[in-house]
Structures are given as structure tokens and as C-alpha cells.
Amino acid sequence: MKKEGSNFAFIDNQNIYQGVRELGWYLDWRKFRRYLLEKYEVEKAYLFLGYLPENDKLYN
């Protein structure tokens, strides 16, 4: 059977953080990643963080 394509997840950390915090939950990132793979066949997931001045070297 021929594979049709790949699924990728682009995750905005700020939205995840706020939603989880408002619900009073804790997010297990490893389980979340496994969920994305099993439920949606996500092969690669990218987590986007906002700019953090203390990590300035990462942006250059």
C-alpha cells in the first residue's frame, strides 16, 4: 500500500500553556506526543515558543 503523505503538528506553546493552566491540569508532553502519533499519525511535531530574552543565543 502506498503512503499518501505525512502528518506534522505545529503547536503554539502559549495556547497549550494557557489552556492547561486554566483547567488546572498538568500536561505530560511524552503522552501528548504519543497521543498525536496514535490518534492522528503525526510523524513530526514542532513546538513553538515565544521569544525568551534569557535564551537570546538560540535566536541568532
N, CA, C, O and CB atoms as a CASP TS submission, in Angstrom:
PFRMAT TS
TARGET T0000
AUTHOR 0000-0000-0000
METHOD Language model
MODEL 1
PARENT N/A
ATOM      1  N   MET     1       0.839  -1.173   0.000  1.00  0.00           N
ATOM      2  CA  MET     1       0.000   0.000   0.000  1.00  0.00           C
ATOM      3  C   MET     1       0.890   1.246   0.000  1.00  0.00           C
ATOM      4  O   MET     1       1.857   1.325   0.758  1.00  0.00           O
ATOM      5  CB  MET     1      -0.958  -0.007   1.217  1.00  0.00           C
ATOM      6  N   LYS     2       0.566   2.186  -0.830  1.00  0.00           N
ATOM      7  CA  LYS     2       1.342   3.413  -0.949  1.00  0.00           C
ATOM      8  C   LYS     2       0.919   4.411   0.131  1.00  0.00           C
ATOM      9  O   LYS     2      -0.267   4.629   0.377  1.00  0.00           O
ATOM     10  CB  LYS     2       1.170   4.030  -2.354  1.00  0.00           C
ATOM     11  N   LYS     3       1.919   5.002   0.758  1.00  0.00           N
ATOM     12  CA  LYS     3       1.677   6.030   1.759  1.00  0.00           C
ATOM     13  C   LYS     3       1.331   7.332   1.055  1.00  0.00           C
ATOM     14  O   LYS     3       2.031   7.750   0.133  1.00  0.00           O
ATOM     15  CB  LYS     3       2.907   6.211   2.686  1.00  0.00           C
ATOM     16  N   GLU     4       0.249   7.975   1.492  1.00  0.00           N
ATOM     17  CA  GLU     4      -0.223   9.190   0.817  1.00  0.00           C
ATOM     18  C   GLU     4       0.525  10.446   1.225  1.00  0.00           C
ATOM     19  O   GLU     4       0.726  11.337   0.399  1.00  0.00           O
ATOM     20  CB  GLU     4      -1.678   9.383   1.087  1.00  0.00           C
ATOM     21  N   GLY     5       0.933  10.534   2.457  1.00  0.00           N
ATOM     22  CA  GLY     5       1.611  11.743   2.899  1.00  0.00           C
ATOM     23  C   GLY     5       1.977  11.647   4.359  1.00  0.00           C
ATOM     24  O   GLY     5       1.762  10.621   5.006  1.00  0.00           O
ATOM     25  N   SER     6       2.523  12.712   4.862  1.00  0.00           N
ATOM     26  CA  SER     6       2.945  12.761   6.256  1.00  0.00           C
ATOM     27  C   SER     6       2.127  13.799   7.000  1.00  0.00           C
ATOM     28  O   SER     6       1.727  14.817   6.435  1.00  0.00           O
ATOM     29  CB  SER     6       4.449  13.076   6.366  1.00  0.00           C
ATOM     30  N   ASN     7       1.885  13.530   8.264  1.00  0.00           N
ATOM     31  CA  ASN     7       1.207  14.493   9.121  1.00  0.00           C
ATOM     32  C   ASN     7       2.237  15.146  10.032  1.00  0.00           C
ATOM     33  O   ASN     7       3.085  14.475  10.621  1.00  0.00           O
ATOM     34  CB  ASN     7       0.081  13.814   9.952  1.00  0.00           C
ATOM     35  N   PHE     8       2.147  16.455  10.132  1.00  0.00           N
ATOM     36  CA  PHE     8       3.014  17.223  11.005  1.00  0.00           C
ATOM     37  C   PHE     8       2.137  18.068  11.918  1.00  0.00           C
ATOM     38  O   PHE     8       1.076  18.536  11.505  1.00  0.00           O
ATOM     39  CB  PHE     8       4.000  18.110  10.187  1.00  0.00           C
ATOM     40  N   ALA     9       2.573  18.262  13.150  1.00  0.00           N
ATOM     41  CA  ALA     9       1.859  19.116  14.097  1.00  0.00           C
ATOM     42  C   ALA     9       2.729  20.331  14.395  1.00  0.00           C
ATOM     43  O   ALA     9       3.916  20.204  14.694  1.00  0.00           O
ATOM     44  CB  ALA     9       1.504  18.341  15.413  1.00  0.00           C
ATOM     45  N   PHE    10       2.123  21.499  14.308  1.00  0.00           N
ATOM     46  CA  PHE    10       2.785  22.752  14.650  1.00  0.00           C
ATOM     47  C   PHE    10       2.036  23.312  15.851  1.00  0.00           C
ATOM     48  O   PHE    10       0.897  23.762  15.725  1.00  0.00           O
ATOM     49  CB  PHE    10       2.802  23.775  13.431  1.00  0.00           C
ATOM     50  N   ILE    11       2.670  23.282  17.003  1.00  0.00           N
ATOM     51  CA  ILE    11       1.996  23.549  18.268  1.00  0.00           C
ATOM     52  C   ILE    11       2.463  24.874  18.843  1.00  0.00           C
ATOM     53  O   ILE    11       3.660  25.112  18.998  1.00  0.00           O
ATOM     54  CB  ILE    11       2.249  22.414  19.270  1.00  0.00           C
ATOM     55  N   ASP    12       1.503  25.732  19.154  1.00  0.00           N
ATOM     56  CA  ASP    12       1.784  27.017  19.789  1.00  0.00           C
ATOM     57  C   ASP    12       1.795  26.801  21.296  1.00  0.00           C
ATOM     58  O   ASP    12       0.746  26.582  21.902  1.00  0.00           O
ATOM     59  CB  ASP    12       0.731  28.106  19.378  1.00  0.00           C
ATOM     60  N   ASN    13       2.957  26.861  21.890  1.00  0.00           N
ATOM     61  CA  ASN    13       3.096  26.580  23.315  1.00  0.00           C
ATOM     62  C   ASN    13       2.251  27.507  24.181  1.00  0.00           C
ATOM     63  O   ASN    13       1.724  27.073  25.205  1.00  0.00           O
ATOM     64  CB  ASN    13       4.544  26.691  23.720  1.00  0.00           C
ATOM     65  N   GLN    14       2.112  28.759  23.799  1.00  0.00           N
ATOM     66  CA  GLN    14       1.347  29.710  24.607  1.00  0.00           C
ATOM     67  C   GLN    14      -0.110  29.265  24.742  1.00  0.00           C
ATOM     68  O   GLN    14      -0.677  29.340  25.831  1.00  0.00           O
ATOM     69  CB  GLN    14       1.416  31.116  23.988  1.00  0.00           C
ATOM     70  N   ASN    15      -0.714  28.808  23.660  1.00  0.00           N
ATOM     71  CA  ASN    15      -2.101  28.341  23.724  1.00  0.00           C
ATOM     72  C   ASN    15      -2.230  27.082  24.573  1.00  0.00           C
ATOM     73  O   ASN    15      -3.158  26.962  25.372  1.00  0.00           O
ATOM     74  CB  ASN    15      -2.636  28.074  22.319  1.00  0.00           C
ATOM     75  N   ILE    16      -1.308  26.151  24.404  1.00  0.00           N
ATOM     76  CA  ILE    16      -1.324  24.932  25.219  1.00  0.00           C
ATOM     77  C   ILE    16      -1.162  25.296  26.694  1.00  0.00           C
ATOM     78  O   ILE    16      -1.914  24.824  27.547  1.00  0.00           O
ATOM     79  CB  ILE    16      -0.199  23.952  24.774  1.00  0.00           C
ATOM     80  N   TYR    17      -0.180  26.134  26.980  1.00  0.00           N
ATOM     81  CA  TYR    17       0.103  26.516  28.363  1.00  0.00           C
ATOM     82  C   TYR    17      -1.112  27.170  29.021  1.00  0.00           C
ATOM     83  O   TYR    17      -1.498  26.794  30.128  1.00  0.00           O
ATOM     84  CB  TYR    17       1.300  27.468  28.416  1.00  0.00           C
ATOM     85  N   GLN    18      -1.711  28.146  28.340  1.00  0.00           N
ATOM     86  CA  GLN    18      -2.856  28.854  28.917  1.00  0.00           C
ATOM     87  C   GLN    18      -4.053  27.926  29.114  1.00  0.00           C
ATOM     88  O   GLN    18      -4.711  27.967  30.154  1.00  0.00           O
ATOM     89  CB  GLN    18      -3.252  30.029  28.026  1.00  0.00           C
ATOM     90  N   GLY    19      -4.331  27.094  28.119  1.00  0.00           N
ATOM     91  CA  GLY    19      -5.468  26.178  28.222  1.00  0.00           C
ATOM     92  C   GLY    19      -5.306  25.178  29.346  1.00  0.00           C
ATOM     93  O   GLY    19      -6.242  24.933  30.107  1.00  0.00           O
ATOM     94  N   VAL    20      -4.136  24.604  29.453  1.00  0.00           N
ATOM     95  CA  VAL    20      -3.868  23.625  30.509  1.00  0.00           C
ATOM     96  C   VAL    20      -3.928  24.302  31.875  1.00  0.00           C
ATOM     97  O   VAL    20      -4.499  23.759  32.821  1.00  0.00           O
ATOM     98  CB  VAL    20      -2.486  22.952  30.299  1.00  0.00           C
ATOM     99  N   ARG    21      -3.345  25.475  31.969  1.00  0.00           N
ATOM    100  CA  ARG    21      -3.335  26.206  33.241  1.00  0.00           C
ATOM    101  C   ARG    21      -4.746  26.573  33.692  1.00  0.00           C
ATOM    102  O   ARG    21      -5.084  26.417  34.865  1.00  0.00           O
ATOM    103  CB  ARG    21      -2.487  27.470  33.116  1.00  0.00           C
ATOM    104  N   GLU    22      -5.570  27.061  32.761  1.00  0.00           N
ATOM    105  CA  GLU    22      -6.942  27.438  33.109  1.00  0.00           C
ATOM    106  C   GLU    22      -7.755  26.249  33.606  1.00  0.00           C
ATOM    107  O   GLU    22      -8.645  26.407  34.441  1.00  0.00           O
ATOM    108  CB  GLU    22      -7.631  28.064  31.908  1.00  0.00           C
ATOM    109  N   LEU    23      -7.454  25.069  33.097  1.00  0.00           N
ATOM    110  CA  LEU    23      -8.168  23.862  33.514  1.00  0.00           C
ATOM    111  C   LEU    23      -7.573  23.237  34.774  1.00  0.00           C
ATOM    112  O   LEU    23      -8.139  22.299  35.337  1.00  0.00           O
ATOM    113  CB  LEU    23      -8.160  22.845  32.391  1.00  0.00           C
ATOM    114  N   GLY    24      -6.430  23.762  35.212  1.00  0.00           N
ATOM    115  CA  GLY    24      -5.772  23.222  36.390  1.00  0.00           C
ATOM    116  C   GLY    24      -5.129  21.870  36.133  1.00  0.00           C
ATOM    117  O   GLY    24      -4.946  21.081  37.060  1.00  0.00           O
ATOM    118  N   TRP    25      -4.787  21.600  34.889  1.00  0.00           N
ATOM    119  CA  TRP    25      -4.205  20.319  34.502  1.00  0.00           C
ATOM    120  C   TRP    25      -2.688  20.402  34.467  1.00  0.00           C
ATOM    121  O   TRP    25      -2.092  21.476  34.540  1.00  0.00           O
ATOM    122  CB  TRP    25      -4.740  19.878  33.141  1.00  0.00           C
ATOM    123  N   TYR    26      -2.092  19.228  34.353  1.00  0.00           N
ATOM    124  CA  TYR    26      -0.666  19.078  34.082  1.00  0.00           C
ATOM    125  C   TYR    26      -0.565  18.326  32.763  1.00  0.00           C
ATOM    126  O   TYR    26      -1.237  17.310  32.584  1.00  0.00           O
ATOM    127  CB  TYR    26       0.092  18.319  35.258  1.00  0.00           C
ATOM    128  N   LEU    27       0.249  18.796  31.850  1.00  0.00           N
ATOM    129  CA  LEU    27       0.404  18.132  30.559  1.00  0.00           C
ATOM    130  C   LEU    27       1.675  17.295  30.560  1.00  0.00           C
ATOM    131  O   LEU    27       2.774  17.814  30.756  1.00  0.00           O
ATOM    132  CB  LEU    27       0.434  19.164  29.408  1.00  0.00           C
ATOM    133  N   ASP    28       1.514  16.013  30.341  1.00  0.00           N
ATOM    134  CA  ASP    28       2.651  15.114  30.169  1.00  0.00           C
ATOM    135  C   ASP    28       2.993  15.141  28.683  1.00  0.00           C
ATOM    136  O   ASP    28       2.283  14.552  27.868  1.00  0.00           O
ATOM    137  CB  ASP    28       2.331  13.637  30.678  1.00  0.00           C
ATOM    138  N   TRP    29       4.073  15.822  28.334  1.00  0.00           N
ATOM    139  CA  TRP    29       4.425  16.033  26.929  1.00  0.00           C
ATOM    140  C   TRP    29       4.688  14.730  26.196  1.00  0.00           C
ATOM    141  O   TRP    29       4.360  14.604  25.016  1.00  0.00           O
ATOM    142  CB  TRP    29       5.640  16.922  26.828  1.00  0.00           C
ATOM    143  N   ARG    30       5.271  13.768  26.877  1.00  0.00           N
ATOM    144  CA  ARG    30       5.553  12.478  26.243  1.00  0.00           C
ATOM    145  C   ARG    30       4.248  11.768  25.875  1.00  0.00           C
ATOM    146  O   ARG    30       4.130  11.209  24.784  1.00  0.00           O
ATOM    147  CB  ARG    30       6.404  11.585  27.180  1.00  0.00           C
ATOM    148  N   LYS    31       3.271  11.790  26.782  1.00  0.00           N
ATOM    149  CA  LYS    31       1.971  11.169  26.499  1.00  0.00           C
ATOM    150  C   LYS    31       1.226  11.938  25.411  1.00  0.00           C
ATOM    151  O   LYS    31       0.556  11.345  24.566  1.00  0.00           O
ATOM    152  CB  LYS    31       1.114  11.101  27.778  1.00  0.00           C
ATOM    153  N   PHE    32       1.350  13.259  25.443  1.00  0.00           N
ATOM    154  CA  PHE    32       0.704  14.083  24.421  1.00  0.00           C
ATOM    155  C   PHE    32       1.264  13.757  23.038  1.00  0.00           C
ATOM    156  O   PHE    32       0.523  13.659  22.060  1.00  0.00           O
ATOM    157  CB  PHE    32       0.893  15.580  24.735  1.00  0.00           C
ATOM    158  N   ARG    33       2.579  13.592  22.978  1.00  0.00           N
ATOM    159  CA  ARG    33       3.218  13.252  21.700  1.00  0.00           C
ATOM    160  C   ARG    33       2.765  11.882  21.205  1.00  0.00           C
ATOM    161  O   ARG    33       2.507  11.702  20.015  1.00  0.00           O
ATOM    162  CB  ARG    33       4.748  13.276  21.841  1.00  0.00           C
ATOM    163  N   ARG    34       2.670  10.928  22.110  1.00  0.00           N
ATOM    164  CA  ARG    34       2.203   9.588  21.760  1.00  0.00           C
ATOM    165  C   ARG    34       0.753   9.643  21.267  1.00  0.00           C
ATOM    166  O   ARG    34       0.387   8.957  20.312  1.00  0.00           O
ATOM    167  CB  ARG    34       2.324   8.637  22.976  1.00  0.00           C
ATOM    168  N   TYR    35      -0.065  10.466  21.928  1.00  0.00           N
ATOM    169  CA  TYR    35      -1.454  10.651  21.513  1.00  0.00           C
ATOM    170  C   TYR    35      -1.521  11.178  20.079  1.00  0.00           C
ATOM    171  O   TYR    35      -2.303  10.680  19.269  1.00  0.00           O
ATOM    172  CB  TYR    35      -2.181  11.617  22.472  1.00  0.00           C
ATOM    173  N   LEU    36      -0.713  12.170  19.771  1.00  0.00           N
ATOM    174  CA  LEU    36      -0.700  12.717  18.415  1.00  0.00           C
ATOM    175  C   LEU    36      -0.312  11.653  17.391  1.00  0.00           C
ATOM    176  O   LEU    36      -0.876  11.606  16.298  1.00  0.00           O
ATOM    177  CB  LEU    36       0.265  13.902  18.330  1.00  0.00           C
ATOM    178  N   LEU    37       0.630  10.819  17.736  1.00  0.00           N
ATOM    179  CA  LEU    37       1.062   9.751  16.837  1.00  0.00           C
ATOM    180  C   LEU    37      -0.038   8.706  16.647  1.00  0.00           C
ATOM    181  O   LEU    37      -0.354   8.332  15.518  1.00  0.00           O
ATOM    182  CB  LEU    37       2.331   9.086  17.377  1.00  0.00           C
ATOM    183  N   GLU    38      -0.614   8.242  17.743  1.00  0.00           N
ATOM    184  CA  GLU    38      -1.608   7.168  17.663  1.00  0.00           C
ATOM    185  C   GLU    38      -2.938   7.638  17.086  1.00  0.00           C
ATOM    186  O   GLU    38      -3.549   6.924  16.291  1.00  0.00           O
ATOM    187  CB  GLU    38      -1.835   6.577  19.034  1.00  0.00           C
ATOM    188  N   LYS    39      -3.389   8.808  17.468  1.00  0.00           N
ATOM    189  CA  LYS    39      -4.703   9.300  17.032  1.00  0.00           C
ATOM    190  C   LYS    39      -4.658   9.907  15.628  1.00  0.00           C
ATOM    191  O   LYS    39      -5.563   9.683  14.824  1.00  0.00           O
ATOM    192  CB  LYS    39      -5.226  10.338  18.022  1.00  0.00           C
ATOM    193  N   TYR    40      -3.605  10.676  15.334  1.00  0.00           N
ATOM    194  CA  TYR    40      -3.546  11.428  14.080  1.00  0.00           C
ATOM    195  C   TYR    40      -2.376  11.038  13.180  1.00  0.00           C
ATOM    196  O   TYR    40      -2.184  11.630  12.118  1.00  0.00           O
ATOM    197  CB  TYR    40      -3.467  12.891  14.381  1.00  0.00           C
ATOM    198  N   GLU    41      -1.597  10.049  13.601  1.00  0.00           N
ATOM    199  CA  GLU    41      -0.433   9.597  12.838  1.00  0.00           C
ATOM    200  C   GLU    41       0.554  10.732  12.551  1.00  0.00           C
ATOM    201  O   GLU    41       1.134  10.807  11.468  1.00  0.00           O
ATOM    202  CB  GLU    41      -0.884   8.971  11.531  1.00  0.00           C
ATOM    203  N   VAL    42       0.731  11.608  13.534  1.00  0.00           N
ATOM    204  CA  VAL    42       1.666  12.731  13.407  1.00  0.00           C
ATOM    205  C   VAL    42       3.084  12.189  13.496  1.00  0.00           C
ATOM    206  O   VAL    42       3.486  11.631  14.517  1.00  0.00           O
ATOM    207  CB  VAL    42       1.412  13.815  14.509  1.00  0.00           C
ATOM    208  N   GLU    43       3.831  12.360  12.421  1.00  0.00           N
ATOM    209  CA  GLU    43       5.204  11.868  12.372  1.00  0.00           C
ATOM    210  C   GLU    43       6.181  12.824  13.038  1.00  0.00           C
ATOM    211  O   GLU    43       7.124  12.394  13.703  1.00  0.00           O
ATOM    212  CB  GLU    43       5.620  11.633  10.939  1.00  0.00           C
ATOM    213  N   LYS    44       5.957  14.113  12.860  1.00  0.00           N
ATOM    214  CA  LYS    44       6.825  15.125  13.463  1.00  0.00           C
ATOM    215  C   LYS    44       5.954  16.185  14.108  1.00  0.00           C
ATOM    216  O   LYS    44       4.930  16.592  13.558  1.00  0.00           O
ATOM    217  CB  LYS    44       7.782  15.760  12.406  1.00  0.00           C
ATOM    218  N   ALA    45       6.377  16.623  15.283  1.00  0.00           N
ATOM    219  CA  ALA    45       5.664  17.676  15.997  1.00  0.00           C
ATOM    220  C   ALA    45       6.663  18.776  16.338  1.00  0.00           C
ATOM    221  O   ALA    45       7.754  18.514  16.845  1.00  0.00           O
ATOM    222  CB  ALA    45       4.967  17.122  17.287  1.00  0.00           C
ATOM    223  N   TYR    46       6.269  19.993  16.054  1.00  0.00           N
ATOM    224  CA  TYR    46       7.116  21.156  16.323  1.00  0.00           C
ATOM    225  C   TYR    46       6.417  22.030  17.356  1.00  0.00           C
ATOM    226  O   TYR    46       5.250  22.384  17.189  1.00  0.00           O
ATOM    227  CB  TYR    46       7.412  21.963  15.012  1.00  0.00           C
ATOM    228  N   LEU    47       7.124  22.372  18.411  1.00  0.00           N
ATOM    229  CA  LEU    47       6.592  23.213  19.473  1.00  0.00           C
ATOM    230  C   LEU    47       7.208  24.599  19.328  1.00  0.00           C
ATOM    231  O   LEU    47       8.429  24.756  19.351  1.00  0.00           O
ATOM    232  CB  LEU    47       6.886  22.604  20.886  1.00  0.00           C
ATOM    233  N   PHE    48       6.355  25.587  19.181  1.00  0.00           N
ATOM    234  CA  PHE    48       6.825  26.961  19.013  1.00  0.00           C
ATOM    235  C   PHE    48       6.701  27.712  20.327  1.00  0.00           C
ATOM    236  O   PHE    48       5.623  27.812  20.913  1.00  0.00           O
ATOM    237  CB  PHE    48       6.032  27.684  17.903  1.00  0.00           C
ATOM    238  N   LEU    49       7.826  28.233  20.770  1.00  0.00           N
ATOM    239  CA  LEU    49       7.889  29.019  21.995  1.00  0.00           C
ATOM    240  C   LEU    49       7.998  30.485  21.626  1.00  0.00           C
ATOM    241  O   LEU    49       8.469  30.827  20.541  1.00  0.00           O
ATOM    242  CB  LEU    49       9.081  28.582  22.887  1.00  0.00           C
ATOM    243  N   GLY    50       7.570  31.330  22.509  1.00  0.00           N
ATOM    244  CA  GLY    50       7.741  32.753  22.293  1.00  0.00           C
ATOM    245  C   GLY    50       9.185  33.153  22.537  1.00  0.00           C
ATOM    246  O   GLY    50      10.003  32.340  22.968  1.00  0.00           O
ATOM    247  N   TYR    51       9.482  34.379  22.266  1.00  0.00           N
ATOM    248  CA  TYR    51      10.827  34.903  22.484  1.00  0.00           C
ATOM    249  C   TYR    51      11.102  34.992  23.978  1.00  0.00           C
ATOM    250  O   TYR    51      10.315  35.562  24.733  1.00  0.00           O
ATOM    251  CB  TYR    51      10.997  36.287  21.815  1.00  0.00           C
ATOM    252  N   LEU    52      12.218  34.427  24.390  1.00  0.00           N
ATOM    253  CA  LEU    52      12.655  34.499  25.779  1.00  0.00           C
ATOM    254  C   LEU    52      14.018  35.184  25.807  1.00  0.00           C
ATOM    255  O   LEU    52      14.999  34.619  25.325  1.00  0.00           O
ATOM    256  CB  LEU    52      12.719  33.074  26.436  1.00  0.00           C
ATOM    257  N   PRO    53      14.094  36.391  26.363  1.00  0.00           N
ATOM    258  CA  PRO    53      15.356  37.132  26.351  1.00  0.00           C
ATOM    259  C   PRO    53      16.529  36.341  26.932  1.00  0.00           C
ATOM    260  O   PRO    53      17.657  36.471  26.457  1.00  0.00           O
ATOM    261  CB  PRO    53      15.193  38.415  27.119  1.00  0.00           C
ATOM    262  N   GLU    54      16.270  35.526  27.951  1.00  0.00           N
ATOM    263  CA  GLU    54      17.372  34.765  28.558  1.00  0.00           C
ATOM    264  C   GLU    54      17.921  33.676  27.631  1.00  0.00           C
ATOM    265  O   GLU    54      18.991  33.127  27.890  1.00  0.00           O
ATOM    266  CB  GLU    54      16.904  34.133  29.860  1.00  0.00           C
ATOM    267  N   ASN    55      17.199  33.365  26.560  1.00  0.00           N
ATOM    268  CA  ASN    55      17.661  32.383  25.569  1.00  0.00           C
ATOM    269  C   ASN    55      18.039  33.056  24.256  1.00  0.00           C
ATOM    270  O   ASN    55      17.925  32.451  23.189  1.00  0.00           O
ATOM    271  CB  ASN    55      16.580  31.326  25.320  1.00  0.00           C
ATOM    272  N   ASP    56      18.479  34.279  24.330  1.00  0.00           N
ATOM    273  CA  ASP    56      18.765  35.069  23.135  1.00  0.00           C
ATOM    274  C   ASP    56      19.731  34.368  22.173  1.00  0.00           C
ATOM    275  O   ASP    56      19.612  34.528  20.959  1.00  0.00           O
ATOM    276  CB  ASP    56      19.335  36.409  23.538  1.00  0.00           C
ATOM    277  N   LYS    57      20.668  33.609  22.692  1.00  0.00           N
ATOM    278  CA  LYS    57      21.652  32.932  21.838  1.00  0.00           C
ATOM    279  C   LYS    57      20.993  31.913  20.905  1.00  0.00           C
ATOM    280  O   LYS    57      21.539  31.607  19.845  1.00  0.00           O
ATOM    281  CB  LYS    57      22.708  32.236  22.701  1.00  0.00           C
ATOM    282  N   LEU    58      19.840  31.392  21.283  1.00  0.00           N
ATOM    283  CA  LEU    58      19.143  30.419  20.434  1.00  0.00           C
ATOM    284  C   LEU    58      18.579  31.055  19.165  1.00  0.00           C
ATOM    285  O   LEU    58      18.348  30.358  18.176  1.00  0.00           O
ATOM    286  CB  LEU    58      18.019  29.760  21.216  1.00  0.00           C
ATOM    287  N   TYR    59      18.356  32.362  19.181  1.00  0.00           N
ATOM    288  CA  TYR    59      17.701  33.042  18.071  1.00  0.00           C
ATOM    289  C   TYR    59      18.678  33.594  17.044  1.00  0.00           C
ATOM    290  O   TYR    59      18.259  34.032  15.973  1.00  0.00           O
ATOM    291  CB  TYR    59      16.849  34.155  18.593  1.00  0.00           C
ATOM    292  N   ASN    60      19.942  33.582  17.341  1.00  0.00           N
ATOM    293  CA  ASN    60      20.942  34.153  16.433  1.00  0.00           C
ATOM    294  C   ASN    60      21.682  33.088  15.681  1.00  0.00           C
ATOM    295  O   ASN    60      22.559  33.398  14.874  1.00  0.00           O
ATOM    296  CB  ASN    60      21.924  35.006  17.191  1.00  0.00           C
TER
END
